[in-house]
Amino acid sequence: MTRVLVITACLSGGLAGLAGALEVMGLKGYVTTDLSPGYGYSGIVVAMLAGLHPAGVVLAALFVACIFVGADGMSRALGVPSFIADVIVALSLLAMLVALLLATYRVRR
């Protein structure tokens, strides 16, 4: 492991700990069960949709954000359950993974 990697890991861990401490010391002053709304899982989906490419992360994050915001608006306006966004994001991730699988393991005659 290089020195830059260790320093980067320590800095990111320290900043994450600081963010968690500020969240707990915020309005309520204690840890609640709804502390983490699942942003980590959304980040993993965005990274997978982007193909782990830094420039693709911007487009994938915009895509996922539009889906979640659109589903929230549809939920308020039409009464559609907002969980439809999770289904759409999951289907798009599965479609991307199937396309990657077919491109990688192409059947040859």
SULTACOR-V813306 format. One record per pair of residues at least 6 apart in sequence whose C-alpha atoms are under 8 Angstrom apart, sorted by the first residue. I is the first residue (numbers start at 1). J is the second residue. If there is no record, write none. Layout:
BEGIN
((I	J) (I	J))
END
This chain:
BEGIN
((24	30) (24	31) (45	93) (46	57) (46	60) (46	61) (46	64) (47	53) (47	57) (47	60) (48	93) (49	56) (49	57) (49	60) (49	93) (49	96) (50	56) (50	57) (50	59) (50	60) (64	89) (67	85) (67	88) (67	89) (68	82) (68	85) (68	86) (71	80) (71	81) (71	82) (71	83) (71	84) (71	85) (72	82) (74	80) (74	82) (75	81) (75	82))
END
